[in-house]
């Protein structure tokens, strides 16, 4: 499970850097990076209370791991919707209240903050000589600087904004795969495997929602296309 968290850190870190690279103003990039650093700094009183045993129990907890997989899927779905609105906003002006949806891009992702807090616990277990608050400041500042540098590197390598948005979508698609991996690994715990039963009703509801959303989007696309063809 530790490797899953490591991959999660890689994907969420890349997605966050891409998110920062999409901002057009430099002060927005600094603001989001500082917000992520602030969250990690404020977490240090809680981080110092965790032991290595607590971390092991957390990673072995069926409830905690399944909750994590749910959060990852919900966040990925939300980011997908956000990306679609941002893509639409590139070509046509969004009316109210839909123009408020792209404002969600200025919020830090829950998974990225959670991963940083998770590794902050390991940082305090290294027995550093610094004070807890000093360590939190250095860690938070390093996180903010790392996000800014990584976002600049991504923007340098991928100048086209649309391609960076697609890269962000790919990272969130990887989140869903990680959520599936977490669910499968949790279900195969030798001492908990028999306790996890598939819920066919919930699966059917999710499948119907995806199918209904796809059909609705396709129908709306055809209506808009017909209007454009009729107007031309």
Buried (B, 14 or more C-beta within 10 A) or exposed (E): BEEBBEBBBBBBBBBBBBBBBBBEEEEBBBEBBBBBBBBBBEBBEEBBEBEEEEBEEBBBBBEEBBEBBEBBBEBBBBBBEBBBBBBBBEEEEBEEEEEEBBEEBEEBBBBBBBBBBBBBBEBBBEEEEEEEEEBBBBBBBEBBEBBBEBBBEBBEEBEEBEEBBBBBBEBBBBBBEBBEBBBEBBBEBEEBEEEBEEEEEEEEEEEEEEEEEEEEEEEEEEEEEEEEEEEE
